[in-house]
Amino acid sequence: MLIGSQGFDWVQFMFKAFKIVAISVDPYHIRKAMQSIGEPVECSLVEYCSQTCIINLPSVAAITSMKPGDELNYSQVLDSEGGKFKLGFYSIQQTDKYYLGIWYAGDPQNKKLWIANPNTPILNNSGLLTIDTTGTLKITSGGKTVVNIAPPLLTGSLIARLQDSGNLVLQDETRNNTLWQSFDHPTDSLLPGMKLGYNLTTKRKWTLTSWLSDSIPASGAFTLGLESLQDAFQLVIRRRGEVYWTSGAWRNQGFPFLSTLNDSSNIYKYNLNLVSEKDGAFFQFDAPEGSYPSLELFPNGAIVGGEDRRAYALYNEFCYGYESDGGCVTSQLPECRKDGDKFDQKSGDFIDRSNTNDYDNASLSLGDCMQKCWEHCSCVGFTILNSNRTGCTIWNGNGEFRVDESGNTVKKYVLVSLKSGKQKNWIWIVIVVAIVVALLISGFICYIIARRRRQQDENRKEEEYIRELTASDSFNDTNLKEKDGREVQDLKIFSFGFVLAATNNFSSENKLGEGGFGPVYKGKFPDGREVAVKRLSRTSGQGLVEFKNELILIAKVQHTNLVRVIGCCIRGDEKMLIYEYMPNKSLDFFLFDPERKKLLDWKKRFEIIEGISQGLLYLHKYSRMRVIHRDLKASNVLLDENMNPKIADFGMARIFKQNETEAVTGRVVGTYGYMAPEFAMEGAFSIKSDVFSFGILMLEIVSGKRTTSLQQFDRPLNLIGYAWELWKEGCALDLKDPVLGDLCDTKLLLRVIHVGLLCVQEGATDRPTMSDVISMLGNDSMPLPTPKQPAFFTGRNEVESNSSGIKAEHCSVNDCSITVIEAR
């Protein structure tokens, strides 16, 4: 390396070099800058600094905004706030002309997404972007204005920024409002968040305009916009103002002839959106995946996008006017053209080269050349004339063409017509296709008729079910014959298809569990509501009676501690109930699990006891009809998101008239361990039957043990007997669930055990009512009677030995059981 003077002071040189680091990185500018600060530097040093010195100097801070008086030159770029986009000057190699554009930072193809001066290029790299004193954003060159990008915006706090969406905005910095934006002036590319459409109030239209060619950004032959055609919104490509292609009507969040835009094979997973308002409409998209999402209108009218430059419009290279496939618009053909005529790109030459016409017009694009040849009857082929892909060469004559098999000759677009022999073949093909289509249509019609008959049979069965449901006295004032989710007195009947969609075709992933009624699935309605769908199993012991029972009850009773049934669905033999969804499942899910029970501290357990008691009191006393649940147990108490209890499963419930207090049935239903003795042995039930079940439930909540778990104690007793013996021995606290520790209220816990033993007394008349239970639990000063001996306290064996005169048939599905007992 040569240095121009002996003893060169590197420290002084580096200090002065800081002054020129932002000027340029090419040798010419470095030499001029060094001469301006009085340093003689020979060529080798200049070249060295152009490659090395600048890299090692401290980097200049990125430019992220411009204010009036600021300038941006060819060697500088304006970065977006997050560094996702850049704006700067660039040149196109084929034309040596300069433009101001926006591109993705890091895009390997460096595709320009917006150009400020597509029709007014700069002839050298002297262009400057500036905001003058009138607030005009413009490009200048050599002191002269090349183009005004934005109109004068007279404000004292004007600032230009490039947003991370790729939108160049001019803003009033004081008021923080946008005065102008590049998104309102798109060129050939659409970015996420940009609009295609129109606004009738502001008279603004957002359309894309293709480049004239791959190397000339000037306005080309094609435009893309959103229009209302045939009473439907469609994306429309126009060629020189004439409708050339349409996307098809917007439906199902997409366009028929742009279906690949948002299909599963697209790496960008485009989300399309069309907004229609009273003053206009616009189309937008966003792309949550992919590196450089965009949609571009190519110079040949194609719609492409993304880093892979994928074509999305389904038509071939040209639309000819006789086909409507892929969105091409049909039009009147020239007299000399017919269906099937088209241009194929072939490598070779026309034999007659003398009959050609050259159109050296810089405003003619490939699409213009095709149209010119198509409309001239003597034209048999064409190609692009100039290297910048403008102008046309057109061949006339007989169309004889010699193909170059090597493919080295310049490709030409050659007119191809269907021959007469081929036309005959096409006739036979059409005949065969017509016969096949006729057979398919006939088969389809037969299928539709058979399906309709089957649907009529199913509808008839459904109507019979509904008539049977509405035959009840409890439904005298309720009409359940409406379908598809329309309300019927706080109840809805949903179509099977609606329920099928909500549960994802009853998928195993949506299955919550299974009980005596059948499987239960989680569902989600279109409005976002989550529900539980209980599907009646054909093998369960429950049928239309229980189904009808639950519908009648839930249509009539509503309480914060009762699960709300939203509606039902009946289809043939299928019967379903749709409940509000309880995210924390049922009480037994937590209470009998060694780990999950730790989430139930004493405060929460007592709140659950209180909630269940309030729900039972409402059923027994305050609802529009007196209801006996008859199957109260831990698995039938569901927990909402706040662990509040809600009584569920009213399939076994019975309705009492207001003057009724007790009834007898020959069909005993319920679950072993929870049934009152008079109900299990004699079929007699009353509100005291539910009180018995509630007492069992209270003892289970205190102990964390199942009433039917007989091997968990060191004595041959069930939970009732174990609690009774501990009570008699004065050791009732031993019943407490060990996970509760010492943090619970001992006095209240003993009171709960005391009330629980009162509820499970053998004599129904000795048991308190639910009103009494709530008073006993809520008033610690209220004296409590001494409990008498409970029922079933010696376990299963003794119960079975004392019931030899009873014939029992047990019907069980998973954890939920139904016991039907008939007298001999």
PyMOL commands that set and color helices and strands:
alter all, ss='L'
color gray80, all
select helices_A, chain A and resi 10-20+27-36+43-56+182-184+256-262+325-327+366-375+420-470+473-475+496-502+508-510+544-556+587-591+596-599+602-622+634-636+677-682+687-703+719-728+732-735+738-740+746-759+764-766+770-778+796-801
alter helices_A, ss='H'
color red, helices_A
select strands_A, chain A and resi 65-66+71-72+77-79+85-92+97-104+112-115+127-131+137-141+144-148+158-162+168-172+177-181+189-190+196-199+204-206+208-213+216-229+232-239+242-246+271-277+280-286+295-297+303-305+310-311+342-350+356-359+379-384+392-396+401-403+411-416+487-488+491-493+511-514+519-524+530-535+565-571+574-580+626-628+637-639+645-647+654-656+662-664+684-686+806-813+816-823
alter strands_A, ss='S'
color yellow, strands_A
deselect
rebuild
show_as cartoon
